[in-house]
Amino acid sequence: MFLVLGVCPVAEALVAQAQAAGVELHLVVGGLRTGSGAALEPTTRRYILEHWQAVTEGDGQPFKREGALPDGFVYDTEPACRAIVTHAAWHRIVHGHCWG
């Protein structure tokens, strides 16, 4: 099973539900703000943190925002997406399936 802060309980429930129903599950990721290399503007940073707060209020999942997105932070999720895809491929090779 993969670990992503704040989504594991939801992901685990979805995986279990899909497996119980015999539904094949595929992980698809996409990058946010890929390759820009630019630090977040203060207004963008504030917008993202407000969005994260709204998500927390909506789903009740804990999300640590203290210290998140510090000044000068470059928000590029492509490296993390590549890591997830690499791990999933490795897991399929080693275990013969993606979800553990």
Backbone torsions as a table, in degrees:
resi	resn	phi	psi	omega
1	MET	NA	143.0	179.6
2	PHE	-86.9	160.9	-179.3
3	LEU	-121.9	117.4	173.9
4	VAL	-131.2	124.0	-175.7
5	LEU	-51.1	122.8	174.1
6	GLY	90.4	-16.8	-177.5
7	VAL	-112.6	-5.7	-176.1
8	CYS	-57.0	-48.1	-179.5
9	PRO	-60.3	-39.8	179.5
10	VAL	-68.9	-45.4	-179.7
11	ALA	-62.6	-42.9	179.7
12	GLU	-61.4	-40.7	179.0
13	ALA	-65.6	-41.5	178.9
14	LEU	-65.8	-41.3	178.4
15	VAL	-62.7	-46.0	180.0
16	ALA	-62.1	-42.6	179.3
17	GLN	-63.7	-43.5	179.6
18	ALA	-64.1	-45.1	-179.8
19	GLN	-62.6	-42.0	-179.6
20	ALA	-63.5	-31.9	-179.2
21	ALA	-90.3	-1.1	-179.4
22	GLY	73.2	23.5	-178.9
23	VAL	-92.6	129.8	178.0
24	GLU	-73.4	139.2	-176.7
25	LEU	-118.2	133.8	179.0
26	HIS	-127.3	132.8	177.9
27	LEU	-86.4	125.9	177.6
28	VAL	-126.7	124.0	179.8
29	VAL	-120.6	157.3	176.6
30	GLY	-143.8	152.4	-176.9
31	GLY	-89.8	147.8	173.4
32	LEU	-107.3	133.1	176.6
33	ARG	53.9	43.9	-174.8
34	THR	-71.9	135.5	170.9
35	GLY	71.1	4.7	-177.2
36	SER	-70.0	-38.6	-179.1
37	GLY	71.8	0.1	-177.8
38	ALA	-95.3	140.1	175.9
39	ALA	-67.6	151.3	178.6
40	LEU	-64.0	137.6	171.3
41	GLU	-73.6	151.2	-179.1
42	PRO	-56.1	-37.5	179.7
43	THR	-67.8	-37.6	178.3
44	THR	-67.8	-42.7	177.9
45	ARG	-58.6	-47.5	-179.8
46	ARG	-61.4	-42.7	179.4
47	TYR	-60.5	-46.1	-179.0
48	ILE	-63.7	-45.8	179.9
49	LEU	-62.9	-38.3	176.5
50	GLU	-65.0	-38.5	177.6
51	HIS	-64.1	-45.6	178.7
52	TRP	-59.3	-38.9	178.2
53	GLN	-63.3	-42.7	179.6
54	ALA	-63.5	-39.6	178.1
55	VAL	-64.2	-44.1	178.3
56	THR	-59.0	-44.0	179.7
57	GLU	-66.1	-32.8	-177.7
58	GLY	-77.1	-38.5	-174.7
59	ASP	-111.3	-9.6	177.2
60	GLY	74.5	3.3	179.3
61	GLN	-75.2	135.9	178.6
62	PRO	-66.2	142.0	-180.0
63	PHE	-148.9	115.0	-177.6
64	LYS	-82.5	112.5	-179.5
65	ARG	-101.1	-14.4	-179.6
66	GLU	-60.8	124.4	179.1
67	GLY	80.3	0.4	179.5
68	ALA	-75.0	146.0	176.0
69	LEU	53.5	57.4	-179.3
70	PRO	-65.2	165.1	176.9
71	ASP	-52.3	136.7	179.3
72	GLY	85.0	-0.1	-177.2
73	PHE	-67.9	131.6	174.9
74	VAL	-99.7	111.5	-176.5
75	TYR	-89.7	95.7	-179.6
76	ASP	-136.0	109.7	-176.1
77	THR	-89.4	0.9	-179.1
78	GLU	-57.6	-45.7	178.8
79	PRO	-58.7	-39.4	178.4
80	ALA	-66.5	-40.0	177.9
81	CYS	-62.5	-41.9	178.1
82	ARG	-62.7	-38.1	179.0
83	ALA	-65.1	-40.8	179.3
84	ILE	-64.3	-45.2	-179.9
85	VAL	-63.8	-41.5	179.0
86	THR	-63.4	-44.7	179.2
87	HIS	-62.7	-44.0	180.0
88	ALA	-61.2	-41.5	178.6
89	ALA	-64.7	-44.0	178.6
90	TRP	-60.9	-43.7	-178.4
91	HIS	-62.6	-40.8	178.0
92	ARG	-63.6	-40.0	-179.5
93	ILE	-66.1	-46.0	-175.9
94	VAL	-75.6	-41.6	-172.2
95	HIS	-110.5	-9.3	178.8
96	GLY	81.1	3.8	176.6
97	HIS	-156.9	166.9	-174.3
98	CYS	-88.8	-43.3	-175.1
99	TRP	-94.1	132.0	-176.1
100	GLY	-96.9	NA	NA
